[in-house]
Amino acid sequence: DAGVIQSPRHEVTEMGQEVTLRCKPISGHNSLFWYRQTMMRGLELLIYFNNNVPIDDSGMPEDRFSAKMPNASFSTLKIQPSEPRDSAVYFCASSARTSGVEYEQYFGPGTRLTVT
Amino acid sequence: AQSVTQPDIHITVSEGASLELRCNYSYGATPYLFWYVQSPGQGLQLLLKYFSGDTLVQGIKGFEAEFKRSQSSFNLRKPSVHWSDAAEYFCAVGPGYSTLTFGKGTMLLVSP
């Protein structure tokens, strides 16, 4: 299996621009997670989908952030407009959830976002 | 609210020496506890987990961890560190595999 795929791996953008991060989960996994990692705050869960439906978005920092999962094989995290404080590494992870039982999360390699 | 504290930001260990990374947690119910490792430029990989049962759990790469309820701790250990173990290690707590709360990590440096 190819594992969780994230694109781009690096993104540099100017403040005010829209940024879209992409994730392809492992085939057969039906849960998907977006995390943000910074030196100050560590690794934070932003949003969690199960069967393409957002289950917990309490970690989404503000309205500038939005996430979608239009189908089981693709998710996006969008920031509009971006700000320098959004600079971080964004991870996507996926897992299988069957009959209410959740299994191990597998992480992608991350997208390093720099907003200047 | 659940939280995880990893008191050591950096630890340096000589190759071949033993290792212990500390983790303390706060959780309102029986915790599910995890240790993950992150190599540079990579995502996190699960090393081991504790759900219930034997409080000493074995993981991959020769790591083990011990759950101590009385101390709210879940420390990670390895008897002999290899240079390839240099990485950042994260402790996490949650109700299962989802909605995990991670500590801020401990960077392990291995000296020759």
Chai-1 contact restraints between the chains, C-beta under 6 A:
chainA,res_idxA,chainB,res_idxB,connection_type,confidence,min_distance_angstrom,max_distance_angstrom,comment,restraint_id
A,G42,B,F102,contact,1.0,0.0,6.0,A-B,restraint_1
A,G42,B,K104,contact,1.0,0.0,6.0,A-B,restraint_2
A,L43,B,F102,contact,1.0,0.0,6.0,A-B,restraint_3
A,F91,B,G43,contact,1.0,0.0,6.0,A-B,restraint_4
A,S95,B,Y97,contact,1.0,0.0,6.0,A-B,restraint_5
A,E102,B,G96,contact,1.0,0.0,6.0,A-B,restraint_6
A,E102,B,Y97,contact,1.0,0.0,6.0,A-B,restraint_7
A,E102,B,S98,contact,1.0,0.0,6.0,A-B,restraint_8
A,E104,B,L46,contact,1.0,0.0,6.0,A-B,restraint_9
A,E104,B,Y97,contact,1.0,0.0,6.0,A-B,restraint_10
A,Q105,B,Y97,contact,1.0,0.0,6.0,A-B,restraint_11
A,F107,B,G43,contact,1.0,0.0,6.0,A-B,restraint_12
A,F107,B,L44,contact,1.0,0.0,6.0,A-B,restraint_13
A,G108,B,G43,contact,1.0,0.0,6.0,A-B,restraint_14
A,P109,B,Q42,contact,1.0,0.0,6.0,A-B,restraint_15
A,P109,B,G43,contact,1.0,0.0,6.0,A-B,restraint_16
A,G110,B,G43,contact,1.0,0.0,6.0,A-B,restraint_17
